[in-house]
Each structure stands twice: as structure tokens, then as C-alpha cells.
Amino acid sequence: MLGPIFLREAAVVPKRPKTYLGRGIYVLAMFMLLCTGYLVLDGSRTLSTSSDSARFGGWMFTLLAPLQLLVLTSLAAVGSASSVAQEKDRRTLILLLLTRLTGFEIVGGKLAATLLAPLAMLACGLPLFLCLPFLGGVSPSQVFGVFAVTAASILLAGTVGTVVGMWREKTFQAIALTVLFLLMYVGLGELIVDNIAGMPEVVQLSLSPLRALAAAASPMAALSPVTAAGITSFVIVTLVVSIALLILGVFKVRVWNPSREVRFKAPEPESSAELETEREVASWKVREPRRVWNNPILWREIRTWAYGRKVIFIRVAFACLFALIAGVIFTQIQSGDALERAGRIGRAIPSVTIPLTVLGVISLVLVNALAVNAVTGERDGLALDLLLVTDLSPAEFVFGKLLGVLYVAKEMIVLPLLLVVYLAISDVVTVENACYLILGGMLLYFFVAMLGVHSGLNHVAGRTATLASLGTVFFLCVGIAICMTIMVSFRGAFQLQLAPFLVMILGGGAALFASLGWRNPSSAIFLASFSLPLVTFYAITQFLLQTDHLYVFFAITVGYVFTTAAMMIPALSEFDVSLERDRGAAGDSA
């Protein structure tokens, strides 16, 4: 029913070793988080009573449920968008359109094929979640409600990624618009629920995936028929929206593709008279050649539409998201709720920290995706092989790509920094802390850009490079925060928390080393991989404790500058790039 695209993927996926490796790592990571929480809690007090066990099971369930939703929906969205974009970069989608395959077999088959991985991970995590009711505090109906909300969200994320990938031509456009559309969908749902008074709870849950997940994870979900109806309505609304988007993609796939950017050449003249006529007609279009800078890579990135003309849509979408978050922050400042007291007496953490952090993480992800596509686009277009045989130096290529990426993504960098300046003018943050934020933000933007170029140079398949690079950013932003949340929530002596803390940090460092040192491991990469999670954990903890922020800025500067140098120096000296000799094997396994 879904066509040969899905059948081929369903037949090949069980033969790939990384299929079972990915599922095993996902379940193992969830199990390690559960064990870490148990070890930390057991160090302070034993689970001697049923109430302690129920309290622990309920807390871990509320931690793992949103983490699972975030990980799997991100994988579905980015994976589906990059999978379709990879077909376009390799010109294989045009071949599919020339066959007798229907639009549903192409779009629906591609969607079902890309959803195999996240849905399989979701199914593998079900036995682990069903073990939590044995601890108490969690009922099986809560588990199935959370999994229903998560499955519906995965379907919506994959549908948006597939349809946007069919619509847009460039990989960066597909990934960026997918992320922005999903975030705007969530943000608009929250905005509607917050600003419309008297809205029924069923309607509120149907419009907001975050509220639906929180309601499904709540112990009252099994007791309240209204909450159960709201979760059911959310699943139905999400399915309707996904089906509507899928129908749009099915009817538009042959309208959007091949893109108008694909120009067909005119037929060759058959006689000398036709050739002379053609020259006379075209003579008036002759113009002076454009002067190229000393660094042609940088010139192409800045002076041409290297990532497609439709990149303006990404800037507009990001500007809309920025306006939404800036409106929330402005409302908090005007209402006097810009500051909320922290746990320590006399200290205060701005309540605008969360929306500002969300905007910063989104911009970091977009810059990183653009940097990856800057290299993988050259490889998929078979231009990287030609560049390597020219007299371009490694410094010209690397710095040309880095500066070009930062220029193209200038709106995604400048707008969050301007928001920090506004917070300083409004006395929400001090001038000193604003300087730390601006300098630290610029450092992080350069780091994620270099991380994207590094992943693009070391991974042959564009989809693998994108997932590896974005996975690293995700771990540093979310994984460390989860580790910090566990350590802070279960208070106890440090010597009791040291063992599980080292397990999480060392495990994350090993995964980071596997990503950064995939082809060219070195002692610098090894040291950076195991020190960067520790530095990030220290910076987040010191910020929450509201100590001197100079320590936070200094730690981030040392850790991320060293990691950036560890990735940049081999690229400038050796310039070892994965080329055609690995492409066949990597392409088959991607």
C-alpha cells in the first residue's frame, strides 16, 4: 500500500547494524538515567517504604516522558527533512518522479520509511516505561497516554519534515523551516491557550502538545475523564493536521519538483546560420565579468545565493519566532515579572531566562545546520572533489565557509544579541552580565559553525553528518541540563552523588569523542570530548547558584575555545576529507 520506497527501506533496515545500535543506545541511555536517579536518591535515603518508591517512580516518569518526546520528535523532524533533501541533492528524486509511482507512494512511502527509526525506538522504550508502575506512583494508563501523545507528535514532526523537504530545494532550507514551523506551531498553541479566557480544558489540551504530555503524565489523568478526553482530542487533531499536510504534499510533489532552479539547456544549433543568429541575439546580454575576491569560497558564500534564493523564507520565519519570544519577554518586563527569586536569599534569576535560552538554542541549531550543509552540499553536488584539486589552501576553504556561514545566518545571530542589549537597557540584567552574554554567545556561534564544518568534512553521507553534528549540540544543551536536574533535585552529600555523576559525564564524553573523532581521533579531541561536558555542567550549575558570572564566562571560554581549536587545527594542517572512496559504502548505509 505504501509503495516500493517503503518496502525497500523496510527490507534494508533490519540488515543495518546501526539500526540495532541506535535502539540499544537509546534504551541504554534511558535506563542509565533511571539508574542514576536511583543511585543519587538511595545515597541520601533508602527506598524503604512504598511512599518513597512511588515518589521516586513518579518523579522519574515526569523526567523521562518529556525527554523522550523531545528526542524522538527532533529525530523524526530532522531525519525526514534531511532524507528528502539528500534525494534532491543526489538527483534521485527526479528519477522517482519519472516512474509510474503515484504521489502518495513517493511522499507517503518516504514518510513511512523515515518514521521507522523513531517509532521503533518508541516501541523499544515501552517495556522500560512499563517497569515504572511496579515502583508505584505511575499507572499503566499514564504510560500509554504519554506514548500516544509522543507517537502523534512524532507523526506530525515527520510529516512536516517530509512535506517541507519536498517543497524546498536546499538541505538547510528544509531543516531550518521544519524546525521553525514546529516551534511556531507549539508557540502559537501556547499563546492561544494563555490569551483566551474560559477555554475548555479539552480544547487547551488539543492545541498544545506540551500541555497534553503534562496531562498524560499527571497521576490525575487516569481519574479525570476531561483529561482523558483532552488527550484523545489532541491525538485526533494531530492526526488530522498530519493527514492534511500529507495530502498537500501528495498533490504538490510534482508541482514543486523539479524545482524551477533546474534550467533546461536550449537545443544546439544545427547550422552556421542558426549559430550566427543565436550569437546576434545573445550579444546584447554580454556583461563584464564579476570580480572575485582573493578567497573565492568566501566570495561565493557572501556574493551569491549559495544556499538558494528561498533562504529569505528562513529569515522571515525566524524573525516571526523572534517577535513571538520578544513579545513574551516584553510582557514580562512591563508587568514587573521579569525577576523571580531563586533559592538563595538575596539572589534573583530573571524569569526571561527560559525564553531567551530557547531563542538562543534555536539559533545555535540553525547555524550548526547551515554549517553542515555548507560542506555536505559541496560534496553531494560533486563540487568538493573539484575544489580539492585547485590551488585553494585549507585556510581559504575553512575560513571561507566559516565566515560565509556566519554572514548568511547574521539575522539568527544578531537578533538574540540585540535582545540581550534590550534586557540590559531595561535593567533586567546588569551591563557586566550583558557583556558576558554577548561575548559568550559569539563564542558559541563560532563553535557550532566549526562543529558543522568538522562534521561535514569527516562524514560522507549528508544525513549522517547532520545528525551527528546536531546530536552533539543537543547533548551539550539538553543532556547536560538533564544531568544537572537529577543532581540538583535529589539533594544529598557530594560523595554520594560522585559515582553517578562520573558515569553520566564519562558516558557523554565517550559519545562526544565517537562523534568528533569519527575519522581522525587525536589526543586534543579526546581531551576536549571529556572536558567539555564537565565545563558545560559547571557553567550551568554556577549560573543557577547565581555566583560570580565571571567564572561561568571563563569556564565556557576555556572549554569551547580549546574544542574549537582541536577541530580547526587538523582541518587547516592536514585537510583530510572523506571523498568518493568511502561514498558508496556510506551511501548504502545512510
VOGU-3710 file (C-alpha; in Angstrom, 3 decimals, decimal comma):
1> mlgpiflrea> 0,000/0,000/0,000  2,849/2,391/0,791  4,801/1,537/-2,340  8,289/0,265/-3,173  10,106/3,117/-1,382  8,819/1,982/1,992  9,181/-1,715/1,151  12,809/-1,227/0,163  13,563/0,642/3,397  11,701/-1,924/5,488
11> avvpkrpkty> 13,735/-4,703/3,884  17,102/-2,935/4,247  16,746/-1,512/7,775  16,955/-4,915/9,558  20,242/-5,596/7,749  21,989/-2,483/9,065  23,984/-2,929/12,274  23,459/0,710/13,220  19,699/0,052/13,428  20,129/-2,154/16,470
21> lgrgiyvlam> 22,972/0,012/17,780  20,769/3,111/17,763  17,887/1,364/19,505  20,203/-0,151/22,075  21,902/3,174/22,818  18,526/4,878/23,214  17,160/2,324/25,681  20,502/2,161/27,491  20,572/5,952/27,888  17,058/5,933/29,364
31> fmllctgylv> 18,000/3,073/31,676  21,184/4,872/32,768  19,170/7,981/33,637  16,809/5,830/35,713  19,697/4,113/37,481  21,451/7,420/38,086  18,364/8,877/39,715  18,044/5,787/41,908  21,690/5,876/42,989  21,530/9,560/43,841
41> ldgsrtlsts> 18,296/9,177/45,813  19,420/5,986/47,526  22,577/7,760/48,665  20,559/10,279/50,663  17,778/7,978/51,879  16,809/4,400/51,093  13,556/3,465/49,397  12,367/1,634/52,475  8,682/2,492/52,219  6,182/2,262/49,423
51> sdsarfggwm> 5,646/6,032/49,524  9,349/6,670/48,824  9,289/4,210/45,933  6,132/5,755/44,483  7,558/9,259/44,796  10,734/8,201/43,003  8,867/6,405/40,213  6,578/9,365/39,613  9,452/11,835/39,520  11,496/9,776/37,059
61> ftllaplqll> 8,437/9,307/34,871  7,865/13,056/34,673  11,544/13,472/33,732  11,809/10,727/31,104  8,489/11,427/29,358  9,307/14,946/28,055  12,880/13,900/27,307  11,588/11,060/25,125  9,203/13,432/23,340  11,973/15,936/22,637
71> vltslaavgs> 14,494/13,360/21,401  12,183/11,354/19,150  10,325/14,316/17,622  13,644/16,013/16,860  14,935/12,829/15,252  11,757/12,457/13,181  11,739/16,096/12,029  15,422/16,434/11,149  15,686/12,886/9,801  12,717/13,213/7,444
81> assvaqekdr> 13,763/16,636/6,147  17,385/15,600/5,584  16,354/12,305/3,971  14,249/14,046/1,312  16,884/16,747/0,837  19,511/14,065/0,285  17,399/12,585/-2,511  17,272/16,013/-4,131  20,998/16,673/-3,724  21,812/13,377/-5,428
91> rtlilllltr> 19,221/13,982/-8,183  17,430/10,706/-7,405  14,076/12,309/-6,601  13,728/13,400/-10,231  14,218/9,793/-11,291  11,453/8,704/-8,921  9,130/11,303/-10,430  9,775/9,866/-13,904  8,483/6,442/-12,860  4,902/5,246/-12,520
101> ltgfeivggk> 4,940/5,812/-8,774  1,998/7,849/-7,555  2,388/10,925/-5,390  1,227/9,011/-2,325  3,751/6,235/-2,923  6,553/8,821/-3,109  5,559/11,141/-0,252  3,797/8,596/1,966  6,434/5,952/1,332  9,252/8,360/2,169
111> laatllapla> 7,441/9,473/5,321  6,825/5,903/6,489  10,426/4,958/5,740  11,862/7,819/7,800  9,483/7,139/10,701  10,716/3,569/11,090  13,641/4,605/13,305  11,858/6,929/15,804  8,767/4,718/16,083  10,954/1,649/16,617
121> mlacglplfl> 12,824/3,482/19,387  9,493/4,451/20,919  8,393/0,800/20,904  11,720/-0,311/22,406  11,302/2,153/25,267  7,827/0,906/26,173  8,997/-2,079/28,312  11,270/0,233/30,296  8,436/2,671/30,986  6,102/-0,187/31,939
131> clpflggvsp> 8,554/-1,120/34,690  7,867/2,188/36,450  4,341/1,180/37,611  5,978/-1,559/39,689  7,651/1,183/41,741  4,321/2,890/42,333  3,209/6,423/41,648  2,624/5,641/37,962  -0,258/3,739/36,401  -0,167/1,848/33,078
141> sqvfgvfavt> -2,807/4,239/31,708  -0,386/7,131/32,254  2,308/5,288/30,315  0,028/4,518/27,379  -1,295/8,088/27,402  2,234/9,505/27,221  3,151/7,112/24,424  0,013/8,050/22,468  0,892/11,763/22,697  4,510/11,032/21,757
151> aasillagtv> 3,550/8,858/18,757  1,160/11,531/17,447  3,856/14,208/17,851  6,396/12,036/16,014  3,943/11,595/13,143  3,351/15,351/12,914  7,074/16,156/13,059  7,889/13,589/10,373  5,065/14,819/8,135  6,187/18,438/8,409
161> gtvvgmwrek> 9,788/17,438/7,663  8,817/15,343/4,632  6,471/17,932/3,111  8,887/20,805/3,687  11,696/18,686/2,220  9,596/18,093/-0,897  8,836/21,819/-1,097  12,282/23,317/-0,567  15,316/22,631/-2,710  18,278/23,013/-0,339
171> tfqaialtvl> 19,042/20,874/2,698  19,470/23,825/5,029  16,180/25,326/3,907  14,350/22,064/4,600  15,834/21,511/8,068  15,566/25,132/9,190  11,980/25,615/8,031  10,954/22,310/9,588  12,352/23,297/12,975  10,882/26,801/12,805
181> fllmyvglge> 7,430/25,620/11,677  7,203/23,094/14,501  8,332/25,621/17,098  5,865/28,206/15,814  3,111/25,582/15,937  3,883/24,895/19,590  4,321/28,591/20,401  1,082/29,658/18,756  -0,787/26,902/20,576  0,558/28,106/23,918
191> livdniagmp> -0,196/31,719/23,002  -3,808/30,924/22,104  -4,358/28,939/25,282  -2,850/31,647/27,510  -4,671/34,614/25,958  -8,191/33,202/25,544  -10,008/33,115/28,862  -12,611/30,479/29,604  -11,317/27,987/27,057  -12,383/24,417/27,918
201> evvqlslspl> -9,658/22,102/29,135  -10,298/19,678/26,283  -9,591/22,418/23,718  -6,489/23,546/25,608  -5,011/20,047/25,580  -5,836/19,530/21,897  -3,896/22,672/20,883  -0,757/22,210/22,979  1,474/19,112/22,854  3,275/20,269/25,997
211> ralaaaaspm> 0,057/20,512/27,991  -1,187/17,213/26,577  2,022/15,463/27,622  1,894/17,021/31,091  -1,735/15,958/31,482  -0,969/12,422/30,314  1,939/12,143/32,774  -0,121/13,522/35,657  -1,487/10,985/38,187  -4,901/12,613/37,780
221> aalspvtaag> -5,054/11,612/34,108  -6,442/8,191/34,999  -9,050/9,700/37,320  -10,308/12,683/35,268  -12,496/11,931/32,219  -11,929/15,501/30,996  -8,168/14,974/30,886  -8,578/11,667/29,069  -10,899/13,339/26,546  -8,339/16,133/26,071
231> itsfvivtlv> -5,553/13,663/25,341  -7,780/11,837/22,879  -8,697/15,117/21,187  -5,013/16,052/20,912  -4,234/12,781/19,174  -7,176/13,267/16,789  -6,270/16,898/15,983  -2,633/15,953/15,409  -3,637/13,115/13,084  -5,961/15,433/11,129
241> vsiallilgv> -3,228/18,053/10,723  -0,725/15,369/9,645  -3,141/13,910/7,098  -3,897/17,389/5,722  -0,188/18,114/5,306  0,363/14,711/3,713  -2,447/15,331/1,199  -0,901/18,709/0,373  2,462/17,080/-0,250  0,937/14,334/-2,403
251> fkvrvwnpsr> -0,847/16,798/-4,702  2,076/19,251/-4,874  5,047/16,895/-5,180  5,109/17,056/-8,984  4,393/20,790/-8,922  7,273/21,582/-6,603  9,648/19,149/-8,308  11,713/19,506/-10,328  12,417/22,923/-8,911  12,331/25,997/-11,075
261> evrfkapepe> 16,007/26,389/-10,285  16,639/23,451/-12,613  17,074/25,038/-16,026  16,970/23,041/-19,220  19,505/23,915/-21,897  18,367/25,079/-25,278  18,977/22,708/-28,230  22,261/23,055/-30,046  22,141/24,982/-33,365  22,103/22,684/-36,391
271> ssaeletere> 23,584/25,116/-38,957  26,012/28,013/-39,138  23,150/30,427/-39,911  21,336/29,432/-36,717  24,573/29,771/-34,772  25,163/33,290/-36,136  21,583/34,296/-35,320  21,955/32,994/-31,801  25,128/34,978/-31,297  23,482/38,178/-32,520
281> vaswkvrepr> 20,528/37,713/-30,199  22,696/36,901/-27,186  25,321/39,581/-27,836  23,335/42,269/-26,013  23,385/40,191/-22,820  27,178/40,135/-22,638  28,433/41,843/-19,484  31,672/42,460/-17,742  32,929/39,527/-15,667  32,378/39,843/-11,945
291> rvwnnpilwr> 35,476/40,408/-9,870  36,144/37,551/-7,470  37,851/38,169/-4,145  41,161/36,646/-3,193  39,184/33,985/-1,338  36,670/32,649/-3,902  34,957/30,445/-1,292  34,097/33,461/0,843  33,064/35,426/-2,256  30,620/32,710/-3,308
301> eirtwaygrk> 29,151/32,422/0,187  28,543/36,175/0,508  28,041/37,500/-3,027  25,884/34,693/-4,460  22,801/32,732/-3,430  24,864/29,703/-2,419  22,017/28,283/-0,317  19,179/29,195/-2,656  17,118/32,344/-3,000  14,408/30,950/-0,751
311> vifirvafac> 16,669/31,335/2,286  14,733/34,566/2,785  11,816/32,408/3,993  14,006/31,106/6,813  14,925/34,625/7,847  11,294/35,691/7,842  10,246/32,605/9,840  12,998/33,188/12,384  12,016/36,854/12,626  8,421/35,795/13,377
321> lfaliagvif> 9,634/33,402/16,078  11,856/36,153/17,474  8,914/38,550/17,555  6,851/35,954/19,427  9,527/35,370/22,080  10,373/39,069/22,302  6,672/39,812/22,877  6,610/37,354/25,776  9,714/38,949/27,308  8,335/42,466/26,796
331> tqiqsgdale> 5,090/41,468/28,524  7,015/40,084/31,487  9,060/43,267/31,794  6,039/45,543/31,578  4,120/43,524/34,159  7,037/43,590/36,590  7,573/39,807/36,482  10,985/39,991/34,848  12,687/38,816/38,041  11,797/35,879/40,241
341> ragrigraip> 13,530/34,918/43,417  15,927/31,997/43,375  16,616/29,547/46,153  19,375/31,615/47,728  18,475/34,641/49,844  19,203/37,940/48,138  19,726/36,333/44,748  17,423/36,549/41,744  17,247/34,754/38,399  15,435/36,616/35,599
351> svtipltvlg> 12,252/34,866/34,541  13,156/35,848/30,974  15,971/33,288/31,147  13,858/30,456/29,720  12,512/32,255/26,593  15,914/33,808/25,933  17,562/30,402/26,292  15,037/28,825/23,908  15,738/31,500/21,292  19,497/31,080/21,731
361> vislvlvnal> 19,383/27,289/21,397  17,227/27,551/18,254  19,652/29,984/16,649  22,600/27,734/17,562  20,875/24,747/15,952  20,153/26,698/12,756  23,720/27,985/12,468  25,037/24,469/13,021  22,713/23,014/10,375  23,806/25,704/7,913
371> avnavtgerd> 27,484/24,943/8,570  26,975/21,214/7,977  25,112/21,878/4,749  27,874/24,248/3,605  30,194/21,244/3,233  27,816/18,374/2,500  26,156/20,429/-0,234  29,523/20,757/-1,988  30,101/17,008/-1,689  26,647/15,959/-2,865
381> glaldlllvt> 26,925/18,366/-5,794  30,323/16,803/-6,697  31,983/20,205/-6,321  34,184/19,318/-3,351  36,273/16,966/-5,474  36,964/19,803/-7,915  37,827/22,285/-5,163  40,443/19,950/-3,719  42,403/19,826/-6,995  42,626/23,617/-7,260
391> dlspaefvfg> 45,246/25,844/-5,644  42,915/26,765/-2,786  44,607/26,478/0,583  42,915/24,747/3,524  42,706/28,072/5,364  40,850/29,672/2,456  38,319/26,851/2,369  37,748/26,524/6,120  37,640/30,230/6,972  35,685/30,972/3,803
401> kllgvlyvak> 33,000/28,518/4,869  33,003/29,686/8,488  32,739/33,400/7,713  30,231/32,720/4,955  28,006/30,720/7,296  28,130/33,460/9,921  27,239/36,060/7,287  24,304/34,122/5,846  22,971/33,466/9,362  23,565/37,026/10,539
411> emivlplllv> 19,885/37,606/11,414  19,865/34,472/13,569  22,930/35,761/15,418  22,252/39,483/15,688  18,614/39,335/16,841  19,255/37,303/20,045  22,216/39,551/20,865  20,075/42,662/20,369  17,544/41,153/22,763  20,315/40,895/25,363
421> vylaisdvvt> 21,102/44,584/24,819  17,428/45,415/25,372  17,440/43,445/28,628  20,468/45,452/29,767  18,744/48,738/28,892  15,647/47,606/30,812  17,792/46,806/33,892  16,784/43,152/33,817  20,449/42,172/33,617  23,485/44,209/34,520
431> venacylilg> 25,806/45,668/31,908  28,573/43,333/33,060  26,396/40,234/32,631  25,159/41,512/29,266  28,767/41,731/28,081  29,347/38,169/29,266  26,225/37,031/27,412  27,186/38,741/24,173  30,802/37,553/24,179  29,833/34,034/25,250
441> gmllyffvam> 27,104/33,903/22,604  29,518/34,940/19,856  31,926/32,255/21,038  29,201/29,588/20,950  28,087/30,637/17,458  31,633/30,240/16,159  31,918/26,881/17,934  28,753/25,420/16,390  29,812/26,719/12,960  33,190/24,990/13,279
451> lgvhsglnhv> 31,455/21,860/14,595  29,262/21,779/11,487  32,233/22,162/9,136  34,132/19,484/11,065  31,223/17,022/10,808  30,737/17,788/7,125  34,396/17,100/6,375  34,536/13,837/8,332  31,206/12,201/7,420  30,497/11,240/3,833
461> agrtatlasl> 26,709/10,963/3,966  24,998/14,300/4,420  22,283/12,864/6,645  24,842/11,212/8,929  26,865/14,417/9,201  23,741/16,437/10,037  22,523/14,028/12,707  25,997/13,736/14,260  26,505/17,488/14,429  23,008/18,329/15,679
471> gtvfflcvgi> 23,221/15,419/18,130  26,355/16,949/19,636  24,644/20,317/20,059  21,597/18,568/21,517  23,699/16,680/24,058  25,564/19,791/25,182  22,370/21,844/25,517  19,853/19,286/26,794  21,830/16,283/28,013  23,919/18,294/30,438
481> aicmtimvsf> 20,812/20,101/31,669  19,124/16,735/32,387  22,191/15,573/34,308  22,214/18,807/36,294  18,492/18,474/37,041  18,951/14,995/38,519  21,883/16,062/40,671  20,144/19,169/41,997  16,704/17,637/42,568  17,951/14,693/44,636
491> rgafqlqlap> 19,871/16,618/47,247  22,480/14,783/49,255  26,159/14,625/50,070  28,541/15,156/47,171  30,434/11,934/47,845  27,164/10,040/47,364  26,485/11,774/44,038  30,028/11,484/42,696  29,722/7,967/41,244  26,544/8,515/39,181
501> flvmilggga> 27,802/11,951/38,171  31,021/10,489/36,783  29,065/7,775/34,969  26,936/10,326/33,133  29,797/12,705/32,351  32,154/9,954/31,203  29,424/8,298/29,142  28,604/11,601/27,476  32,297/12,256/26,873  32,700/8,859/25,199
511> alfaslgwrn> 29,730/9,579/22,913  31,145/13,013/22,139  34,531/11,513/21,280  32,860/8,993/18,981  31,174/11,890/17,154  34,082/14,326/16,956  36,852/11,760/16,432  34,990/9,604/13,929  37,772/9,514/11,321  40,707/11,372/12,831
521> pssaiflasf> 40,904/10,779/16,592  43,575/12,748/18,412  44,656/13,475/21,956  43,250/17,014/21,700  39,854/15,719/20,550  39,931/13,141/23,351  40,670/15,765/25,991  38,061/18,162/24,596  35,382/15,446/24,451  35,700/14,535/28,118
531> slplvtfyai> 36,285/18,047/29,455  33,551/19,875/27,530  30,587/18,151/29,292  32,210/18,887/32,648  32,768/22,538/31,700  29,176/22,904/30,495  27,843/21,299/33,681  29,934/23,638/35,809  28,765/26,703/33,863  25,061/25,809/34,155
541> tqfllqtdhl> 25,366/24,999/37,860  27,236/28,212/38,661  24,613/30,231/36,791  21,738/28,643/38,716  23,558/29,210/42,004  23,906/32,885/40,992  27,562/33,164/41,935  30,033/35,419/40,163  29,212/35,137/36,449  32,825/35,767/35,527
551> yvffaitvgy> 33,507/32,142/36,496  30,779/30,999/34,098  32,170/33,073/31,237  35,747/31,973/31,916  34,819/28,279/32,007  32,872/28,490/28,731  35,668/30,427/27,076  38,385/27,944/28,021  36,366/24,818/27,218  34,835/25,861/23,916
561> vfttaammip> 37,886/27,721/22,578  40,017/24,628/23,176  37,456/22,372/21,484  37,171/24,728/18,517  40,950/24,751/18,148  41,069/20,948/18,405  38,712/20,712/15,428  40,190/23,582/13,421  43,923/22,820/13,557  43,683/19,378/11,850
571> alsefdvsle> 41,389/20,874/9,203  43,929/23,630/8,467  47,029/21,424/8,541  46,034/18,012/7,168  42,757/18,862/5,404  41,791/15,190/5,260  38,352/14,991/3,665  36,131/11,946/3,118  35,808/11,529/-0,634  34,454/9,104/-3,229
581> rdrgaagdsa> 36,378/6,114/-1,917  34,003/5,970/1,076  30,860/7,292/-0,562  29,496/4,039/-1,848  29,559/2,243/1,455  28,380/5,260/3,382  25,596/5,989/0,983  24,257/2,448/1,214  24,229/2,574/4,992  22,788/6,087/5,292
//
